[in-house]
């Protein structure tokens, strides 16, 4: 396919586009300000985004915690803030590159390894330039094009007017702009002996991807780069570019990808590229786009994604779409008048509930409450259902969730005392740290999954004010021990494990309550002695 062509501006005259037009005009004005003023405005924009973009801030924190575990909490948060600042500067730089001729900034370029690019071009087989989503991406690409004309690949923006603005800006300085799903255009470009920029650092799902380590984490890594390079035996270079910290100089470095690349092993190829990207990113980690969900796709699906507290897709389904979803579905036992549970072909379950989750009171709808409780449990390390989508079916006036259900057996179906006291104590300590309580322990709602306890239906748990918390903690723990027919020694062991796991300020009050009420757990007249509340005390297994 040919390079993308933006629609004419006259297409976007409707009032719904006016706000976007205002933003574009503002970016155009800022682009013509002195560089120091532009970067300062970018810094303020980044700080404002850090304050306002709650979900992007959360994603960035998760990514940096995963990729830089040796940094302490303060250092990680400092990197998060600097990343937002650099992204704010990058947005201003991007707009500058789209509306101003790059010749205005030719003195800001500092090349490294340019001989590798010259040698690769001389072979006449095309050059695959592997980049990444640095904050200086578009601005540096325009500077690079002054010396080495390049074509780029991109993903269309959701806002059609901004997409047209972006596409027009890139076409002004690039020899071609290809949509990410277009494979023919880039291949043709390489066969003509030209340069193609391609970024393999995005998570586009499991299709056409392999799992390879990226900063020590499993990351779904697209394999398109290997295929592009193999088609025409093109030379492959890694492109690194960063703005120097103390002066506005943009360093552009070309690094040859070592042989054998591409090889017959896609995982080895992806591992090599990710390793080289790590090297480039570490020059200044704050100038990388940590806001995208790099580790979204995991081998175990959404339940294994580290981004627990992001918004769950909430979609409206027509009756036809709903019927299609139910193809070959099976109604499950355990359905109630308020919740019907259906097994879908996909392996997920569909739980339907009366009423539409819309309007001012939608946050109180059981489906949204279930999603909230699920995230709260998972964020505390407790396995439970993972909500994949929320569906509103207006024709039936119902709301449904599709969810991954943990695999495990309800405790009520197992022999007693299969759960070790330490397992039970850790489970309830995590549950109570989320301010969730059973009120009445139902072993049909607690699963044993491998060696861990899991919650089947979070909606059967309760959130209570802190004033009632201590007593309910004790009741939950003792009810569970009684249901498991723990001996006195096991009960005391569970109590001690639990106290060792709860925060120190709560320990003394809980120890006293547990000592007072533990006799009731076995319906005996004796009480166990008050357990040790020493922070370092750990019971014997």
Backbone torsions as a table, in degrees:
resi	resn	phi	psi	omega
1	UNK	NA	156.0	179.8
2	UNK	-79.1	168.6	176.4
3	UNK	-60.7	151.5	-179.6
4	UNK	-63.1	148.9	177.0
5	UNK	-125.3	122.9	-177.7
6	UNK	-72.9	147.1	176.3
7	UNK	-69.7	158.4	-179.9
8	UNK	-65.9	153.3	-179.4
9	UNK	-61.8	-25.8	-179.9
10	UNK	-63.3	-15.1	178.4
11	UNK	-70.2	-19.2	-170.0
12	UNK	-118.2	47.4	-179.2
13	UNK	-96.6	-7.9	-177.9
14	UNK	-66.5	152.0	-178.2
15	UNK	-55.7	-28.7	-177.8
16	UNK	-65.4	-15.3	180.0
17	UNK	-98.3	-3.3	-172.1
18	UNK	-64.6	-37.6	179.8
19	UNK	-64.5	-39.8	177.2
20	UNK	-65.6	-40.3	177.2
21	UNK	-59.5	-41.7	-179.8
22	UNK	-61.5	-41.6	178.9
23	UNK	-64.7	-39.7	-180.0
24	UNK	-65.7	-41.8	178.2
25	UNK	-62.4	-41.4	179.5
26	UNK	-64.0	-42.9	177.6
27	UNK	-62.8	-38.5	179.5
28	UNK	-61.9	-42.8	-179.6
29	UNK	-65.3	-46.2	-178.6
30	UNK	-62.6	-34.3	-177.3
31	UNK	-61.1	-23.1	-177.7
32	UNK	-98.1	6.8	176.1
33	UNK	-80.8	163.0	176.4
34	UNK	-58.6	152.9	-172.2
35	UNK	-60.9	-39.5	179.0
36	UNK	-62.1	-40.2	179.1
37	UNK	-68.5	-40.5	179.1
38	UNK	-60.4	-46.6	-177.9
39	UNK	-67.6	-33.3	177.8
40	UNK	-68.1	-41.6	176.3
41	UNK	-62.8	-39.8	177.2
42	UNK	-61.4	-38.8	178.0
43	UNK	-62.7	-45.7	179.0
44	UNK	-63.5	-38.3	177.9
45	UNK	-63.4	-41.9	178.9
46	UNK	-63.9	-42.8	178.9
47	UNK	-65.3	-38.3	177.5
48	UNK	-64.7	-40.6	178.9
49	UNK	-65.5	-38.1	177.2
50	UNK	-59.0	-40.6	-178.8
51	UNK	-73.6	-36.8	-169.3
52	UNK	-97.2	-31.8	-173.8
53	UNK	-87.9	79.6	-172.6
54	UNK	-58.8	-47.1	-175.5
55	UNK	-69.1	-40.8	178.0
56	UNK	-65.9	-34.5	176.6
57	UNK	-64.7	-41.5	178.7
58	UNK	-63.5	-45.5	-179.9
59	UNK	-61.0	-43.2	179.8
60	UNK	-62.8	-42.0	178.8
61	UNK	-63.0	-42.2	179.5
62	UNK	-62.7	-47.4	-178.3
63	UNK	-60.5	-45.4	-177.1
64	UNK	-70.2	-35.8	176.1
65	UNK	-64.0	-37.6	179.4
66	UNK	-71.4	-41.9	-171.9
67	UNK	-87.4	-21.5	-179.3
68	UNK	-130.7	61.8	-176.0
69	UNK	-66.1	-19.5	-178.7
70	UNK	-78.7	-14.8	175.6
71	UNK	-76.1	141.1	175.6
72	UNK	-75.0	174.0	-173.6
73	UNK	-58.7	-40.6	-179.1
74	UNK	-66.7	-41.6	179.9
75	UNK	-67.1	-38.0	176.7
76	UNK	-63.0	-44.4	-179.1
77	UNK	-67.2	-34.9	175.9
78	UNK	-62.1	-40.3	177.5
79	UNK	-67.0	-36.7	176.3
80	UNK	-59.9	-48.3	-178.3
81	UNK	-63.2	-45.7	179.8
82	UNK	-63.6	-32.6	177.8
83	UNK	-65.3	-40.4	177.0
84	UNK	-66.6	-39.8	178.0
85	UNK	-61.3	-46.4	-179.3
86	UNK	-65.4	-34.3	176.9
87	UNK	-69.7	-34.1	174.0
88	UNK	-63.8	-44.4	175.6
89	UNK	-62.3	-39.6	-178.9
90	UNK	-63.0	-36.3	177.9
91	UNK	-64.0	-42.7	178.1
92	UNK	-65.7	-41.6	177.7
93	UNK	-62.6	-39.9	179.7
94	UNK	-61.2	-48.6	179.1
95	UNK	-61.4	-37.3	178.1
96	UNK	-61.9	-43.4	179.3
97	UNK	-66.7	-27.5	-178.9
98	UNK	-79.9	-28.5	-172.6
99	UNK	-111.5	-13.9	-178.7
100	UNK	-115.4	146.5	178.2
101	UNK	-62.7	134.2	-178.5
102	UNK	-64.7	-19.8	179.2
103	UNK	-59.8	-23.9	178.9
104	UNK	-64.0	-19.3	-171.3
105	UNK	-122.4	16.6	-174.9
106	UNK	-61.5	-26.2	-178.8
107	UNK	-77.8	-4.7	-177.8
108	UNK	-91.8	-1.1	-174.6
109	UNK	-91.8	138.5	171.1
110	UNK	-130.8	112.5	-177.6
111	UNK	-90.0	149.0	172.1
112	UNK	-139.2	130.2	179.4
113	UNK	75.7	23.5	-179.2
114	UNK	-62.5	-25.2	179.6
115	UNK	-62.8	-29.6	178.7
116	UNK	-67.0	-37.7	177.0
117	UNK	-68.5	-42.6	179.8
118	UNK	-61.8	-42.4	179.2
119	UNK	-66.0	-39.4	-179.4
120	UNK	-66.6	-41.3	179.0
121	UNK	-65.2	-34.8	-177.8
122	UNK	-64.2	-20.9	179.8
123	UNK	-74.3	-19.9	175.4
124	UNK	74.5	13.8	-178.6
125	UNK	-103.3	6.4	-175.3
126	UNK	84.7	160.4	-179.3
127	UNK	-129.6	124.6	174.2
128	UNK	-94.3	115.6	-175.9
129	UNK	-103.0	106.4	-176.3
130	UNK	-87.1	112.8	-179.8
131	UNK	-108.4	-165.1	177.5
132	UNK	-154.0	172.1	-176.0
133	UNK	-88.4	74.4	172.7
134	UNK	-81.8	160.1	-179.4
135	UNK	-67.6	-23.4	-178.4
136	UNK	-92.5	15.9	-169.1
137	UNK	-51.7	-63.9	-172.7
138	UNK	-70.2	-39.5	-178.5
139	UNK	-63.8	-44.2	-179.6
140	UNK	-68.1	-35.1	178.5
141	UNK	-61.0	-39.0	178.5
142	UNK	-67.2	-37.5	176.9
143	UNK	-67.7	-41.4	179.5
144	UNK	-60.1	-38.7	-177.1
145	UNK	-64.9	-17.3	176.8
146	UNK	-63.7	-33.1	-177.4
147	UNK	-106.3	-37.1	-177.5
148	UNK	-128.4	99.0	178.5
149	UNK	-58.1	129.2	-177.0
150	UNK	-130.2	156.4	167.3
151	UNK	-109.5	154.7	-176.1
152	UNK	-131.3	159.1	170.7
153	UNK	-106.9	154.3	-177.9
154	UNK	-155.8	164.3	173.2
155	UNK	-108.3	129.9	-177.3
156	UNK	-60.6	140.4	178.1
157	UNK	-76.4	149.7	-179.0
158	UNK	-68.2	-27.0	177.6
159	UNK	-88.4	113.1	-173.9
160	UNK	-62.6	-34.2	178.5
161	UNK	-69.3	-46.1	178.8
162	UNK	-65.2	-34.3	176.9
163	UNK	-62.1	-42.6	178.4
164	UNK	-64.4	-40.2	177.5
165	UNK	-62.2	-45.1	179.0
166	UNK	-63.8	-46.1	-178.2
167	UNK	-63.9	-41.4	-179.9
168	UNK	-65.2	-39.6	178.9
169	UNK	-64.4	-40.8	-179.7
170	UNK	-71.3	-38.5	179.7
171	UNK	-66.7	-23.2	180.0
172	UNK	-63.4	-28.6	-174.1
173	UNK	-121.7	-7.6	-177.6
174	UNK	-111.8	155.5	-180.0
175	UNK	-82.0	-8.8	178.0
176	UNK	-175.8	149.1	176.4
177	UNK	-132.5	116.0	-175.0
178	UNK	-113.5	133.0	176.3
179	UNK	-64.6	148.8	-168.6
180	UNK	-62.0	-26.6	-179.6
181	UNK	-86.4	-4.2	178.8
182	UNK	-86.0	111.7	179.3
183	UNK	-97.9	-31.1	-176.5
184	UNK	-66.2	-43.4	-178.1
185	UNK	-59.6	-51.5	178.5
186	UNK	-61.1	-38.5	179.7
187	UNK	-64.4	-44.0	178.1
188	UNK	-60.8	-39.2	-179.5
189	UNK	-62.8	-44.4	178.9
190	UNK	-65.3	-39.6	-179.9
191	UNK	-66.1	-19.4	175.3
192	UNK	-85.0	5.1	177.3
193	UNK	78.8	21.1	-176.8
194	UNK	-100.1	179.1	-177.1
195	UNK	-99.3	132.3	175.8
196	UNK	-122.1	123.8	173.7
197	UNK	-89.1	134.1	-179.6
198	UNK	-145.5	135.8	-178.8
199	UNK	-109.3	114.9	-179.7
200	UNK	-94.0	19.8	-171.7
201	UNK	-103.8	16.8	178.7
202	UNK	-104.5	151.5	178.1
203	UNK	-98.3	105.0	179.4
204	UNK	-105.6	19.0	179.0
205	UNK	97.5	177.9	-173.8
206	UNK	-74.0	-20.6	179.9
207	UNK	-68.0	133.1	179.3
208	UNK	60.3	31.9	179.8
209	UNK	-137.1	155.7	172.3
210	UNK	-125.8	162.6	179.0
211	UNK	-94.1	124.3	-179.2
212	UNK	-140.7	149.7	-177.8
213	UNK	-68.8	137.1	174.9
214	UNK	-137.1	111.2	-172.9
215	UNK	53.7	39.1	175.5
216	UNK	81.1	3.9	-179.6
217	UNK	-115.9	143.9	174.6
218	UNK	-64.3	125.8	-179.3
219	UNK	-132.9	131.4	174.7
220	UNK	-68.0	114.1	-172.3
221	UNK	-116.8	121.7	-177.6
222	UNK	-67.1	145.3	-174.5
223	UNK	-103.1	8.1	-176.5
224	UNK	-59.6	-34.7	-178.3
225	UNK	-58.2	-43.1	179.9
226	UNK	-62.3	-41.0	-178.6
227	UNK	-69.2	-41.6	177.2
228	UNK	-57.9	-45.1	-176.3
229	UNK	-67.5	-34.5	-175.4
230	UNK	-75.4	-29.9	-172.3
231	UNK	-60.4	-42.5	-177.5
232	UNK	-121.3	14.9	-176.7
233	UNK	53.5	41.6	-177.0
234	UNK	-73.1	149.4	172.7
235	UNK	-68.9	146.8	-177.9
236	UNK	-123.9	124.2	177.7
237	UNK	-124.4	144.0	170.9
238	UNK	-89.4	136.7	179.5
239	UNK	-107.9	122.0	173.3
240	UNK	-114.7	134.7	175.5
241	UNK	-146.4	135.0	179.8
242	UNK	-145.5	150.9	170.4
243	UNK	-87.2	130.3	178.4
244	UNK	-64.2	147.2	-170.2
245	UNK	-68.4	-39.9	-169.6
246	UNK	-106.1	1.7	173.6
247	UNK	-156.7	148.7	-174.9
248	UNK	-76.2	65.0	174.8
249	UNK	-113.8	132.3	-177.0
250	UNK	-105.0	112.9	-178.6
251	UNK	-86.6	126.4	177.4
252	UNK	-118.5	118.1	-176.8
253	UNK	-120.9	134.5	175.0
254	UNK	-105.2	126.0	-177.4
255	UNK	-125.1	117.7	179.3
256	UNK	-63.4	135.8	173.5
257	UNK	-79.2	122.9	-173.4
258	UNK	-68.7	150.1	175.8
259	UNK	-72.6	153.8	-1.3
260	UNK	-89.6	119.0	172.6
261	UNK	-144.4	126.0	-3.2
262	UNK	-77.1	152.4	177.4
263	UNK	-109.2	-171.2	176.4
264	UNK	-86.1	0.2	-176.1
265	UNK	-114.9	104.4	-176.6
266	UNK	-65.4	-34.4	179.4
267	UNK	-67.1	-41.8	177.9
268	UNK	-63.5	-40.8	177.9
269	UNK	-62.3	-47.0	-178.8
270	UNK	-64.4	-38.6	178.5
271	UNK	-63.5	-41.6	178.6
272	UNK	-62.1	-47.8	-178.4
273	UNK	-64.5	-43.7	178.7
274	UNK	-61.4	-38.2	178.3
275	UNK	-64.0	-41.0	179.3
276	UNK	-69.3	-35.7	176.7
277	UNK	-65.0	-39.0	176.2
278	UNK	-58.0	-44.6	178.9
279	UNK	-57.0	-45.1	-177.5
280	UNK	-69.9	-41.5	-177.5
281	UNK	-65.2	-35.0	-175.5
282	UNK	-67.8	-13.0	175.0
283	UNK	-59.8	-39.2	173.4
284	UNK	-158.4	90.6	-176.1
285	UNK	-58.4	-25.5	-178.5
286	UNK	-68.5	-18.6	-179.6
287	UNK	-94.8	26.9	174.4
288	UNK	-115.9	151.6	-176.2
289	UNK	-82.7	83.5	179.2
290	UNK	-78.4	-2.3	-176.5
291	UNK	-77.7	-13.5	-179.1
292	UNK	-91.4	155.3	-173.5
293	UNK	-82.5	77.6	-174.1
294	UNK	-65.0	-28.7	-175.1
295	UNK	-111.2	26.4	-176.7
296	UNK	-61.1	-46.6	-176.4
297	UNK	-86.7	121.7	-179.8
298	UNK	-128.0	160.8	-177.0
299	UNK	-58.5	-36.5	-178.6
300	UNK	-88.9	10.7	180.0
301	UNK	80.1	-162.9	-174.4
302	UNK	-58.8	-34.1	178.4
303	UNK	-57.9	-24.5	-179.6
304	UNK	-94.2	-2.5	179.2
305	UNK	-67.0	138.0	179.8
306	UNK	-76.3	-10.5	-175.0
307	UNK	-92.1	71.3	-173.5
308	UNK	-69.0	-43.9	-169.3
309	UNK	-97.0	40.4	172.6
310	UNK	-99.9	163.1	-176.8
311	UNK	-63.1	137.4	176.0
312	UNK	-86.1	132.4	178.7
313	UNK	-54.2	131.2	-178.4
314	UNK	-122.6	108.1	-169.9
315	UNK	-121.4	152.2	172.7
316	UNK	-96.8	130.1	179.2
317	UNK	-111.8	137.5	171.5
318	UNK	-75.4	167.9	177.4
319	UNK	-60.4	-38.6	179.1
320	UNK	-64.7	-42.7	179.0
321	UNK	-65.3	-37.6	179.7
322	UNK	-66.0	-42.8	178.4
323	UNK	-63.8	-37.7	177.5
324	UNK	-64.2	-38.0	178.9
325	UNK	-63.6	-31.5	-175.9
326	UNK	-87.8	5.2	180.0
327	UNK	-56.6	126.3	179.1
328	UNK	58.1	26.5	179.1
329	UNK	-83.9	163.8	-177.1
330	UNK	-137.4	127.7	177.5
331	UNK	-72.0	133.7	-174.6
332	UNK	-98.4	153.7	170.5
333	UNK	-68.7	155.2	-176.4
334	UNK	97.6	-5.5	175.0
335	UNK	-69.1	148.6	179.3
336	UNK	-125.7	179.0	178.8
337	UNK	-65.2	-25.3	-178.3
338	UNK	-96.9	-22.6	-178.3
339	UNK	-139.4	122.3	174.1
340	UNK	-104.4	130.8	-178.0
341	UNK	-109.0	129.6	-174.7
342	UNK	-129.3	131.9	176.1
343	UNK	-86.5	123.1	-178.2
344	UNK	-94.4	161.4	177.6
345	UNK	-60.0	-30.8	-174.9
346	UNK	-71.5	-10.2	-174.7
347	UNK	99.0	-16.9	176.4
348	UNK	-82.6	164.3	172.5
349	UNK	-107.4	151.2	176.1
350	UNK	-114.7	120.9	177.8
351	UNK	-109.6	118.3	-177.5
352	UNK	-105.7	144.5	-177.3
353	UNK	-138.7	144.4	-178.8
354	UNK	-66.7	149.5	178.0
355	UNK	91.1	152.1	-179.9
356	UNK	-99.3	133.5	178.6
357	UNK	-81.6	70.9	179.3
358	UNK	-138.1	168.5	176.2
359	UNK	81.2	-171.6	-174.3
360	UNK	-65.9	-30.2	-175.4
361	UNK	-96.8	15.5	-174.8
362	UNK	-62.8	-29.4	-178.6
363	UNK	-64.1	-19.9	179.7
364	UNK	-88.5	-5.4	-178.1
365	UNK	-65.6	140.5	-178.1
366	UNK	-55.4	-34.4	-178.9
367	UNK	-65.3	-42.9	179.6
368	UNK	-72.5	-34.3	176.1
369	UNK	-65.4	-39.2	177.8
370	UNK	-62.6	-42.3	177.9
371	UNK	-62.1	-42.4	179.6
372	UNK	-63.0	-46.8	-179.2
373	UNK	-65.3	-38.1	178.2
374	UNK	-59.6	-46.1	179.8
375	UNK	-65.2	-38.1	180.0
376	UNK	-63.4	-44.3	178.6
377	UNK	-64.6	-47.6	-177.0
378	UNK	-64.5	-34.0	178.7
379	UNK	-68.1	-19.1	176.9
380	UNK	-96.4	6.5	177.1
381	UNK	85.3	14.4	178.5
382	UNK	-99.8	125.7	179.3
383	UNK	-72.5	134.5	175.9
384	UNK	-157.3	-169.9	178.7
385	UNK	-63.8	150.6	173.2
386	UNK	-117.0	117.6	-178.0
387	UNK	-77.4	122.9	-178.8
388	UNK	-90.0	-45.4	-179.9
389	UNK	-146.7	153.0	170.1
390	UNK	-112.4	129.2	-177.5
391	UNK	-118.7	136.5	173.6
392	UNK	-110.0	119.0	-179.4
393	UNK	-110.8	94.2	-172.3
394	UNK	-66.2	-32.3	-178.1
395	UNK	-63.6	-24.7	-179.3
396	UNK	-111.6	-2.0	-178.6
397	UNK	53.0	48.0	177.3
398	UNK	-132.6	160.7	171.8
399	UNK	-122.7	139.1	-177.9
400	UNK	-129.6	153.4	171.5
401	UNK	-121.2	139.4	167.6
402	UNK	-98.4	135.3	-172.5
403	UNK	-146.8	150.6	169.0
404	UNK	-83.6	128.6	-178.7
405	UNK	-106.8	130.9	-178.5
406	UNK	-62.3	143.9	178.6
407	UNK	-90.3	123.4	-179.0
408	UNK	177.7	169.2	-178.9
409	UNK	-105.3	134.9	175.8
410	UNK	-59.8	141.9	-178.8
411	UNK	-61.5	-28.1	-178.5
412	UNK	-66.5	-16.8	179.7
413	UNK	-96.3	-2.0	-175.4
414	UNK	-108.0	161.2	173.9
415	UNK	-63.9	150.4	-179.3
416	UNK	-67.8	159.1	175.7
417	UNK	65.0	22.9	174.8
418	UNK	-80.5	-16.0	-179.8
419	UNK	-97.4	121.0	178.9
420	UNK	-66.4	148.7	-179.3
421	UNK	-55.9	-38.0	-179.8
422	UNK	-66.2	-38.3	177.7
423	UNK	-62.6	-47.1	-179.1
424	UNK	-62.3	-43.8	-178.8
425	UNK	-62.4	-44.4	179.9
426	UNK	-64.4	-40.8	179.8
427	UNK	-60.4	-49.6	-177.1
428	UNK	-72.5	-30.7	175.6
429	UNK	-64.0	-41.4	177.5
430	UNK	-68.3	-42.3	179.7
431	UNK	-59.4	-47.3	-177.7
432	UNK	-72.1	-26.2	176.1
433	UNK	-66.0	-22.3	175.8
434	UNK	-89.5	5.6	-176.3
435	UNK	59.4	36.2	175.6
436	UNK	-112.9	142.1	-174.3
437	UNK	-141.1	151.6	-179.8
438	UNK	-81.9	-31.4	-171.7
439	UNK	65.8	-50.5	171.1
440	UNK	-135.9	115.9	-174.0
441	UNK	-71.0	118.4	176.4
442	UNK	-108.9	112.1	-177.5
443	UNK	-73.3	-6.9	172.9
444	UNK	-79.6	-14.4	179.2
445	UNK	-100.8	-1.0	177.6
446	UNK	-114.3	125.1	-177.1
447	UNK	-105.6	151.7	169.0
448	UNK	-104.5	109.9	-177.9
449	UNK	-114.8	108.9	-171.5
450	UNK	58.2	-111.9	179.9
451	UNK	-113.5	12.2	-176.9
452	UNK	-119.0	153.7	174.7
453	UNK	-89.8	143.0	-179.1
454	UNK	-133.8	159.7	178.5
455	UNK	-105.5	128.0	-179.8
456	UNK	-76.8	-52.3	-175.4
457	UNK	-125.8	102.6	-178.2
458	UNK	-62.6	-24.2	-177.1
459	UNK	-67.2	-13.4	178.1
460	UNK	-87.4	1.4	173.8
461	UNK	-94.2	168.5	-175.5
462	UNK	-133.0	142.1	172.5
463	UNK	-98.2	126.5	-177.7
464	UNK	-123.4	152.7	175.1
465	UNK	-64.8	155.4	-175.8
466	UNK	-62.0	-24.2	-177.6
467	UNK	-63.6	-28.3	179.7
468	UNK	-99.2	-0.1	-166.0
469	UNK	-65.7	-45.9	-172.0
470	UNK	-60.2	-47.0	-179.2
471	UNK	-62.9	-39.7	-179.3
472	UNK	-70.7	-32.5	174.2
473	UNK	-59.0	-46.1	-178.8
474	UNK	-64.6	-45.1	-178.2
475	UNK	-62.5	-44.5	179.0
476	UNK	-57.3	-49.4	-174.1
477	UNK	-65.2	-45.5	-176.7
478	UNK	-71.9	-35.7	176.0
479	UNK	-62.7	-40.7	179.8
480	UNK	-65.5	-44.1	-179.9
481	UNK	-61.5	-39.2	178.1
482	UNK	-66.7	-41.4	-179.7
483	UNK	-64.7	-28.0	179.9
484	UNK	-90.8	1.0	178.9
485	UNK	57.6	42.1	178.4
486	UNK	-66.0	144.1	171.8
487	UNK	-73.2	170.7	178.1
488	UNK	-58.7	-39.5	-179.4
489	UNK	-67.2	-40.6	178.5
490	UNK	-66.9	-39.7	178.4
491	UNK	-60.6	-47.5	-179.9
492	UNK	-64.4	-38.0	177.8
493	UNK	-62.7	-43.6	179.5
494	UNK	-62.8	-43.7	179.1
495	UNK	-59.8	-45.7	-178.3
496	UNK	-66.7	-40.2	175.5
497	UNK	-61.0	-42.4	-178.9
498	UNK	-63.0	-46.2	-179.1
499	UNK	-64.3	-33.2	178.1
500	UNK	-69.1	-21.5	-175.4
501	UNK	-94.6	-17.8	-177.4
502	UNK	-87.5	158.3	179.7
503	UNK	-58.9	146.1	-176.1
504	UNK	-55.0	-43.6	-177.1
505	UNK	-59.0	-27.2	-177.4
506	UNK	-89.6	-11.0	-166.4
507	UNK	-65.8	-43.3	-175.4
508	UNK	-66.2	-44.7	180.0
509	UNK	-63.0	-44.2	-179.5
510	UNK	-66.0	-38.5	179.3
511	UNK	-61.3	-41.4	179.7
512	UNK	-66.6	-44.6	-179.8
513	UNK	-64.7	-41.1	-179.9
514	UNK	-64.5	-39.9	179.0
515	UNK	-65.0	-36.7	-178.0
516	UNK	-71.8	-36.8	-170.6
517	UNK	-105.5	-4.0	-174.4
518	UNK	-65.3	-27.6	-179.7
519	UNK	-62.0	-34.5	-179.1
520	UNK	-66.8	-22.7	-178.0
521	UNK	-62.8	-29.4	179.3
522	UNK	-114.8	8.0	179.3
523	UNK	56.6	45.0	178.0
524	UNK	-120.8	163.4	-175.6
525	UNK	-86.4	-11.9	-178.3
526	UNK	-92.6	157.7	177.0
527	UNK	-117.3	146.0	175.6
528	UNK	-75.3	150.3	179.3
529	UNK	-63.8	152.9	179.5
530	UNK	-58.0	126.0	-177.8
531	UNK	-72.1	158.2	177.5
532	UNK	-65.3	139.0	178.1
533	UNK	-111.5	16.9	176.7
534	UNK	-64.8	135.5	-177.1
535	UNK	-60.9	-31.6	-176.2
536	UNK	-91.6	-8.0	-176.4
537	UNK	-69.9	127.8	176.9
538	UNK	-128.4	128.6	-179.9
539	UNK	-71.3	157.3	175.5
540	UNK	-77.8	146.7	-179.5
541	UNK	-66.5	NA	NA
